[in-house]
C-alpha cells in the first residue's frame, strides 16, 4: 500500500489525501510520497531526515518528494540517492505517469488550482482546501515561492465538494488555504470568504459544524463577522495570523495590521460571539526585536485574550528580506520562545479551568478524544467517532479537559 508522509500545513494534508487516492487508483503499491514544508529550516531538515529513514526501513519502496521545499529547492532533494522523483507543487497531482526525474515548473506562471479533495482526520473532521497561494510578501515568509499567487476554488465547486464530504460521512468541515481570507478576489464577482461561509451553511443543512483555519484579521469581511454572530454551526474558534504584538516589528515583517487592529478585531468578535476562543501564530526573536518589543508580544496574549498559541522561534529562510536584517542571538530567540510558550500554557490553563462544571456539546473522534465547539480537546473515554454528545466537564490536566464518565 502506498503511503503519504505530510509535513506542515493543512493544505498539505488535503493534497496528500488526493495523492494517496491517485496512487491507489493507479495501482501503485510501492510508493512513499513525502509532501514537504518549507516554512522553517527545521521543517526542511526533518523532511530530509525522514526520507533517509524511510529508505532504510523499506529499501524496495520508491520515494517521491513534493511540496513547498521541493518546489523551492528541487536540486537539494534530487541530490539525495534515496529519492526517485522530485515534483513541484504544480505537478504533485500527477505523480504516477512517465516523466523526468525532476519535474518542477514555474509556480507563478502556471499555479495549480486548489484541490477539491478533502482530507479526513479521525474519520470525523475533513479539511477542504478552497484557496491556494499568496499575493502578499511578508519579509520572513518563503511560502509564496512554493505556492505561487492566490487563487480560489469557484463557489459552485466548493459546494459540490462539501456535498461529497457529507456523503463520505464528515460531521465537521474545516475550510483551509494558504491565505484563506483572500478567498474569492480572483473570481468573477469577487465573492468573499464570509459570503462563501453563509452559502455553505445554507446549502448544507445537515452539516453539523463548519470551521475556519488560520485567517488574517485585517482581511475579515463584514459577512464573515455576521456569520460568526448569527450562524451557530460556524464554530466559535478563530486562529489568527498575528506574528507579533509590536508595531515596528509588524511593519518590518510587512504585515497589513498593527497592534490596535488585532486588539480591536478580537474585541469586536467577542462582542458578536461571547463564547469565541482565539488561537494565534506568534514569532519570537524576529530580526531587530528588542526586549521591549518582545514584551509587547507577550502583552498581546492578554490584550487579545488568546488561548491557543502556535509559537515559532524565528528561523532565517534564505531568499527572504528578513534574512538580510540584523539577527537576534539564537539563545535570546530560544529564551523568548520559551517565555511565550509559558504565557500560552498559562492562558490555556485558565481557559480549561473555566470550563470545569459546564456541560459542553462535543464531537467525538478516535482514541477517546472529542472536541468542544471552541476546538478544545476533551478526554471522553470510549466513544464511537463522529457522534455529537453532551458531557459535563469534571477536570483538566493543563492541556486537555476531562468529561464525566
TORGU-571473 format. One line per field, with one value per residue (C-alpha): residue number from 1; residue in three letters; z, y, x. Coordinates in pm, 1 decimal, decimal comma. Layout:
<nodes>
num	c(NUM;...) $
residu	c(ala;...) $
pz	c(Z;...) $
py	c(Y;...) $
px	c(X;...) $
</nodes>
This chain:
<nodes>
num	c(1;2;3;4;5;6;7;8;9;10;11;12;13;14;15;16;17;18;19;20;21;22;23;24;25;26;27;28;29;30;31;32;33;34;35;36;37;38;39;40;41;42;43;44;45;46;47;48;49;50;51;52;53;54;55;56;57;58;59;60;61;62;63;64;65;66;67;68;69;70;71;72;73;74;75;76;77;78;79;80;81;82;83;84;85;86;87;88;89;90;91;92;93;94;95;96;97;98;99;100;101;102;103;104;105;106;107;108;109;110;111;112;113;114;115;116;117;118;119;120;121;122;123;124;125;126;127;128;129;130;131;132;133;134;135;136;137;138;139;140;141;142;143;144;145;146;147;148;149;150;151;152;153;154;155;156;157;158;159;160;161;162;163;164;165;166;167;168;169;170;171;172;173;174;175;176;177;178;179;180;181;182;183;184;185;186;187;188;189;190;191;192;193;194;195;196;197;198;199;200;201;202;203;204;205;206;207;208;209;210;211;212;213;214;215;216;217;218;219;220;221;222;223;224;225;226;227;228;229;230;231;232;233;234;235;236;237;238;239;240;241;242;243;244;245;246;247;248;249;250;251;252;253;254;255;256;257;258;259;260;261;262;263;264;265;266;267;268;269;270;271;272;273;274;275;276;277;278;279;280;281;282;283;284;285;286;287;288;289;290;291;292;293;294;295;296;297;298;299;300;301;302;303;304;305;306;307;308;309;310;311;312;313;314;315;316;317;318;319;320;321;322;323;324;325;326;327;328;329;330;331;332;333;334;335;336;337;338;339;340;341;342;343;344;345;346;347;348;349;350;351;352;353;354;355;356;357;358;359;360;361;362;363;364;365;366;367;368;369;370;371;372;373;374;375;376;377;378;379;380;381;382;383;384;385;386;387;388;389;390;391;392;393;394;395;396;397;398;399;400;401;402;403;404;405) $
residu	c(unk;unk;unk;unk;unk;unk;unk;unk;unk;unk;unk;unk;unk;unk;unk;unk;unk;unk;unk;unk;unk;unk;unk;unk;unk;unk;unk;unk;unk;unk;unk;unk;unk;unk;unk;unk;unk;unk;unk;unk;unk;unk;unk;unk;unk;unk;unk;unk;unk;unk;unk;unk;unk;unk;unk;unk;unk;unk;unk;unk;unk;unk;unk;unk;unk;unk;unk;unk;unk;unk;unk;unk;unk;unk;unk;unk;unk;unk;unk;unk;unk;unk;unk;unk;unk;unk;unk;unk;unk;unk;unk;unk;unk;unk;unk;unk;unk;unk;unk;unk;unk;unk;unk;unk;unk;unk;unk;unk;unk;unk;unk;unk;unk;unk;unk;unk;unk;unk;unk;unk;unk;unk;unk;unk;unk;unk;unk;unk;unk;unk;unk;unk;unk;unk;unk;unk;unk;unk;unk;unk;unk;unk;unk;unk;unk;unk;unk;unk;unk;unk;unk;unk;unk;unk;unk;unk;unk;unk;unk;unk;unk;unk;unk;unk;unk;unk;unk;unk;unk;unk;unk;unk;unk;unk;unk;unk;unk;unk;unk;unk;unk;unk;unk;unk;unk;unk;unk;unk;unk;unk;unk;unk;unk;unk;unk;unk;unk;unk;unk;unk;unk;unk;unk;unk;unk;unk;unk;unk;unk;unk;unk;unk;unk;unk;unk;unk;unk;unk;unk;unk;unk;unk;unk;unk;unk;unk;unk;unk;unk;unk;unk;unk;unk;unk;unk;unk;unk;unk;unk;unk;unk;unk;unk;unk;unk;unk;unk;unk;unk;unk;unk;unk;unk;unk;unk;unk;unk;unk;unk;unk;unk;unk;unk;unk;unk;unk;unk;unk;unk;unk;unk;unk;unk;unk;unk;unk;unk;unk;unk;unk;unk;unk;unk;unk;unk;unk;unk;unk;unk;unk;unk;unk;unk;unk;unk;unk;unk;unk;unk;unk;unk;unk;unk;unk;unk;unk;unk;unk;unk;unk;unk;unk;unk;unk;unk;unk;unk;unk;unk;unk;unk;unk;unk;unk;unk;unk;unk;unk;unk;unk;unk;unk;unk;unk;unk;unk;unk;unk;unk;unk;unk;unk;unk;unk;unk;unk;unk;unk;unk;unk;unk;unk;unk;unk;unk;unk;unk;unk;unk;unk;unk;unk;unk;unk;unk;unk;unk;unk;unk;unk;unk;unk;unk;unk;unk;unk;unk;unk;unk;unk;unk;unk;unk;unk;unk;unk;unk;unk;unk;unk;unk;unk;unk;unk;unk;unk;unk;unk;unk;unk;unk;unk;unk;unk;unk) $
pz	c(0,0;-91,2;190,5;215,2;474,8;515,1;672,5;754,2;682,7;648,5;276,4;252,7;434,9;170,2;-118,8;48,5;60,8;-308,3;-392,0;-180,6;-368,3;-702,7;-612,4;-508,4;-835,2;-1034,3;-860,9;-729,2;-406,7;-372,8;-327,7;-38,5;-116,5;105,3;98,5;231,5;405,9;371,6;642,4;859,7;819,4;1081,1;865,2;566,5;780,0;926,9;577,7;466,9;779,1;722,8;361,6;473,2;745,8;512,0;263,8;536,0;663,0;318,0;50,7;-211,8;-199,3;-441,6;-274,4;-446,6;-292,9;-347,6;-156,8;-89,7;-2,3;-322,0;-523,2;-381,7;-381,1;-606,0;-660,5;-292,9;-293,8;-637,8;-498,2;-238,2;-357,2;-170,5;-390,3;-711,2;-830,1;-732,7;-820,3;-776,8;-624,0;-973,6;-1068,0;-745,1;-854,3;-1148,9;-993,5;-1140,3;-1512,2;-1707,0;-1675,7;-1584,2;-1253,9;-1159,9;-1272,1;-1114,6;-1312,8;-1261,0;-984,0;-1075,9;-1447,2;-1407,4;-1048,5;-975,9;-876,7;-523,2;-480,1;-429,0;-231,9;141,6;392,5;663,2;1020,3;1261,2;1017,0;1163,2;1059,2;695,5;575,8;249,1;53,6;-107,7;-170,1;-258,2;-289,8;-157,8;-313,5;-5,1;65,3;437,6;487,6;684,3;456,1;170,0;108,0;-188,5;-379,3;-305,1;-367,4;-621,9;-639,1;-472,6;-649,6;-529,1;-591,3;-756,0;-517,9;-704,1;-683,2;-310,4;-258,1;-462,4;-256,3;65,9;-56,1;-135,1;210,3;372,1;159,8;285,9;646,7;753,1;1054,8;1056,7;766,9;807,5;526,8;465,9;238,0;235,1;269,0;348,3;384,4;28,4;-94,7;-395,3;-504,0;-823,2;-904,7;-1102,9;-871,9;-601,7;-354,1;-3,3;248,3;459,6;166,7;98,0;460,6;450,2;119,8;259,4;571,1;364,8;108,5;363,6;648,2;755,6;819,3;1195,5;1217,6;995,2;1093,2;950,6;958,5;1008,8;898,8;865,6;1099,0;882,1;581,9;756,9;572,2;709,3;600,8;797,7;1110,8;1052,1;1017,6;1344,8;1513,6;1357,5;1249,3;1539,6;1315,5;1241,3;1533,5;1786,4;1728,0;1514,9;1464,7;1377,9;1187,2;1422,7;1433,7;1668,3;1909,5;1833,0;1563,8;1442,0;1413,8;1230,4;987,6;935,1;880,1;616,4;784,8;699,8;1053,8;1363,8;1731,8;1769,7;1469,4;1633,1;1970,0;1808,4;1596,1;1890,9;2096,4;1815,0;1751,4;2123,8;2136,2;1849,1;1977,3;2352,1;2355,1;2088,9;2159,5;1976,3;1873,3;1712,0;1535,7;1703,5;1612,9;1884,1;1805,2;1469,7;1347,0;1533,4;1807,8;2138,7;2481,2;2493,4;2153,7;2264,8;2579,7;2354,2;2203,5;2549,0;2645,6;2329,0;2467,0;2742,8;2539,0;2271,6;2512,0;2321,7;2433,8;2185,0;2078,6;1798,3;1887,7;1624,7;1716,3;1425,8;1160,8;887,0;541,3;263,9;-7,4;225,7;320,0;689,7;630,2;546,8;862,8;1186,9;1358,7;1723,5;1901,7;1896,9;2280,5;2306,7;2046,1;2235,4;2566,4;2421,8;2256,6;2590,3;2774,0;2508,2;2529,4;2908,0;2864,6;2626,7;2864,5;3145,8;2919,5;2814,9;3174,1;3270,1;2983,4;3077,6;3442,7;3337,6;3158,0;3463,4;3575,0;3237,3;3005,9;2655,1;2319,3;2188,6;1860,4;1924,1;1746,8;1765,2;2067,1;2330,0;2233,4;2145,1;2055,0;2200,4;1971,7;2056,8;1944,5;2298,2;2335,8;2576,4;2701,6;2693,5;2735,0;2489,8;2236,6;1877,7;1648,9;1469,7;1739,3;1887,2;2260,7;2559,5;2857,6;3187,6;3227,5;3555,8;3528,4;3320,1;3320,9;3186,1;2820,6;2782,8;2950,7;3110,9;3076,0;3328,9;3253,2) $
py	c(0,0;342,8;589,2;967,7;1149,3;1507,7;1793,9;2142,1;2294,6;2155,9;2225,9;1957,8;1720,2;1781,2;1738,0;1435,5;1266,9;1344,7;1188,5;883,0;828,2;879,6;623,0;377,6;429,9;383,5;56,6;188,4;-0,3;61,7;439,2;665,3;1026,2;1281,0;1605,3;1864,5;2200,7;2499,4;2730,9;2680,9;2534,4;2276,7;2156,8;2106,4;1928,0;1697,8;1607,8;1510,9;1300,3;1128,9;1045,8;874,4;681,7;567,7;431,3;245,5;87,3;-15,1;-6,3;-150,6;137,3;429,5;770,0;1068,2;1408,7;1702,7;2003,4;2352,5;2257,9;2052,8;2340,7;2594,2;2381,3;2077,4;2028,9;1955,1;1668,1;1543,8;1506,7;1257,7;899,0;784,2;996,6;854,2;1163,3;1528,5;1701,7;2065,2;2176,1;2227,5;1871,0;1687,9;1573,1;1373,5;1182,5;839,0;871,9;876,9;1190,0;1347,0;1258,2;1626,3;1795,9;2139,7;2417,4;2791,7;2814,7;3175,6;3108,5;2813,4;2790,5;2482,2;2523,6;2428,5;2059,6;1964,0;1651,4;1668,4;1523,2;1316,4;1337,6;1072,8;996,0;1291,0;1616,7;1698,1;1969,4;2121,8;2337,2;2624,7;2859,7;2826,7;3060,2;3411,6;3756,6;3909,8;3924,9;3910,1;3956,5;3632,7;3405,6;3186,1;3015,3;3229,8;3092,1;2742,2;2805,4;3088,4;3357,2;3343,2;3155,9;3033,2;2739,2;2859,5;2873,0;2606,1;2368,5;2431,5;2348,7;2029,6;1931,9;1994,2;1764,6;1494,0;1528,4;1487,1;1180,8;1030,2;1079,3;1409,0;1576,3;1875,0;2058,2;2290,8;2541,6;2586,3;2762,9;2947,4;3289,8;3195,5;3547,7;3622,9;3377,9;3495,6;3801,2;3626,6;3500,2;3671,5;3897,5;3861,1;3656,6;3695,0;3424,2;3535,5;3502,7;3154,5;3051,0;3162,9;2980,4;2655,9;2663,8;2739,7;2466,1;2200,4;2194,5;1850,6;1978,1;1975,9;2200,2;2437,1;2574,5;2809,7;2751,3;3041,1;3382,3;3733,7;3962,2;4271,9;4091,4;3956,4;4084,7;4204,7;3884,6;3677,4;3882,4;3848,5;3472,3;3449,9;3639,4;3459,9;3110,2;2864,5;2596,1;2816,7;2719,0;2983,2;2938,7;3158,2;3109,2;3441,0;3508,2;3780,9;3708,1;3997,6;4247,0;4528,3;4783,4;4837,9;4464,6;4420,9;4693,2;4523,1;4195,4;4376,6;4271,8;4450,4;4510,5;4682,7;4604,9;4809,3;4632,2;4292,8;4401,8;4575,9;4270,5;4031,6;4265,4;4300,8;3925,3;3861,8;4115,7;3935,8;3585,9;3585,4;3216,5;3263,2;3134,4;3269,8;3099,5;3275,9;3231,0;3431,7;3461,9;3506,3;3676,0;3837,8;4037,3;4368,5;4264,6;4423,1;4303,1;4584,8;4484,4;4123,1;4224,9;4389,7;4046,0;3889,4;4150,2;4083,6;3741,2;3913,7;4215,7;3994,4;3718,5;3449,4;3086,5;2855,2;2973,1;2843,9;2984,5;2990,3;3075,5;3291,6;3081,6;3251,0;3148,7;3225,2;3437,3;3637,6;4004,5;3913,9;3706,3;4028,3;4210,9;4226,3;3894,0;3828,9;3592,4;3229,6;3188,6;3500,6;3364,9;3034,3;3213,2;3435,1;3140,8;2956,8;3255,4;3299,0;2930,1;2958,3;3254,0;3045,6;2748,7;2971,4;3119,1;2772,2;2650,1;2943,4;2862,4;2495,4;2573,9;2796,8;2502,4;2275,6;2226,3;2317,3;2087,2;2107,6;1974,2;1760,4;1591,6;1257,8;1142,5;828,5;739,4;855,9;1221,5;1477,2;1847,0;2123,1;2390,2;2614,2;2334,6;2247,3;1881,8;1672,0;1321,6;1125,1;763,8;513,9;673,5;599,9;856,2;1105,0;1145,1;1472,8;1419,9;1643,4;1588,4;1751,4;1869,0;1748,7;1845,5;1910,3;1836,3;2170,4;2076,2;1876,6;1866,6;1557,3;1472,2;1278,3;904,3) $
px	c(0,0;136,0;189,7;196,2;404,3;282,1;471,5;345,3;8,2;-341,7;-328,4;-61,7;-296,8;-562,9;-320,5;-163,6;-503,8;-555,9;-218,7;-294,2;-619,0;-445,4;-178,7;-448,1;-637,3;-316,4;-236,0;95,2;153,5;526,4;531,9;613,8;520,4;692,3;495,7;741,9;708,9;942,3;812,6;1123,6;1471,3;1374,9;1084,4;1315,8;1573,7;1308,2;1185,9;1537,5;1590,1;1255,5;1344,3;1665,9;1483,6;1205,7;1457,8;1646,9;1327,8;1195,5;1470,5;1237,9;991,6;1006,7;1024,0;862,9;930,7;698,3;562,4;694,0;1052,0;1076,3;930,2;1174,7;1492,1;1443,0;1816,1;1874,7;1627,4;1733,9;2086,3;1963,2;2022,9;1711,6;1481,7;1333,8;1146,1;1105,3;778,8;680,6;352,9;215,3;299,0;216,9;-128,8;9,3;298,8;238,9;293,3;615,6;821,6;1151,5;1311,8;1284,6;962,9;925,9;760,2;730,2;471,6;389,4;344,7;106,0;-15,1;-226,0;-589,7;-694,4;-767,4;-1130,2;-1039,3;-1097,3;-853,2;-1018,2;-890,3;-1015,1;-1299,9;-1486,8;-1321,7;-1249,3;-1011,2;-1127,5;-880,8;-1068,5;-774,5;-407,5;-110,7;-49,7;-13,3;148,6;521,3;581,2;953,3;1000,4;797,7;919,5;584,1;464,2;764,2;641,0;272,4;254,0;-12,9;-352,7;-632,5;-966,9;-1197,4;-1521,1;-1814,2;-2011,8;-1714,3;-1680,4;-2047,6;-2008,5;-1702,6;-1893,5;-2171,0;-1916,1;-1760,3;-2101,1;-2174,6;-1848,8;-1956,5;-1799,7;-1958,2;-1726,3;-1559,4;-1261,8;-1208,1;-837,8;-591,8;-261,9;-429,7;-786,9;-926,6;-808,0;-1071,4;-1270,0;-1071,2;-964,6;-1316,0;-1589,2;-1785,1;-1516,7;-1725,7;-1583,0;-1499,0;-1794,3;-2032,3;-1896,7;-1945,7;-2308,7;-2367,7;-2220,6;-2436,3;-2746,3;-2676,8;-2573,9;-2829,4;-2703,3;-2350,4;-2306,9;-2002,7;-1807,4;-1467,5;-1208,9;-835,8;-591,5;-720,2;-578,2;-774,4;-733,7;-890,1;-1200,1;-1508,2;-1841,9;-2021,4;-1772,3;-1832,1;-2204,7;-2173,8;-1979,1;-2261,5;-2558,3;-2455,0;-2438,0;-2289,1;-1987,3;-1769,0;-1655,1;-1283,7;-1058,5;-686,5;-522,6;-203,1;-76,1;300,7;390,2;240,8;484,4;401,4;757,8;822,5;490,7;599,8;935,6;751,8;543,4;223,8;-100,7;-227,9;-98,0;-138,8;-458,1;-613,7;-561,6;-699,9;-997,4;-1079,0;-1074,8;-1291,3;-1545,3;-1568,9;-1603,4;-1887,2;-2061,4;-1983,6;-1908,4;-1805,9;-1534,7;-1182,9;-879,9;-560,1;-266,8;64,7;340,6;708,9;971,6;1301,6;1228,3;1532,8;1583,9;1337,6;1435,8;1324,6;1067,9;931,8;908,2;719,0;460,5;400,5;376,6;115,9;-80,7;-177,4;-374,3;-484,1;-642,4;-746,7;-555,8;-590,9;-417,5;-69,9;149,7;491,2;765,1;1124,2;1240,9;1413,2;1613,9;1496,2;1747,5;1590,8;1366,9;1424,7;1430,4;1742,9;1928,6;1818,0;2022,1;1958,2;1872,7;2113,0;1999,7;1995,8;1779,2;1537,0;1512,8;1453,3;1179,8;1006,7;1012,6;862,7;594,9;503,4;482,4;248,3;37,8;30,3;-94,6;-364,6;-477,3;-486,4;-711,1;-945,2;-958,7;-1027,2;-1317,5;-1481,8;-1494,0;-1853,0;-2001,0;-2192,9;-2044,2;-2155,1;-1868,8;-1785,3;-1618,4;-1304,5;-1093,4;-883,8;-1130,7;-1093,4;-1360,2;-1359,8;-1569,9;-1707,8;-1412,1;-1175,1;-1063,8;-967,8;-1173,9;-1099,6;-1425,8;-1318,9;-1462,8;-1696,3;-1790,6;-1621,1;-1840,3;-2106,1;-2228,1;-2263,1;-2325,9;-2099,7;-2013,7;-1655,2;-1506,9;-1139,8;-829,8;-457,7;-336,2;-370,2;-691,2;-1031,6;-1182,4;-1550,5;-1754,6;-1775,1) $
</nodes>
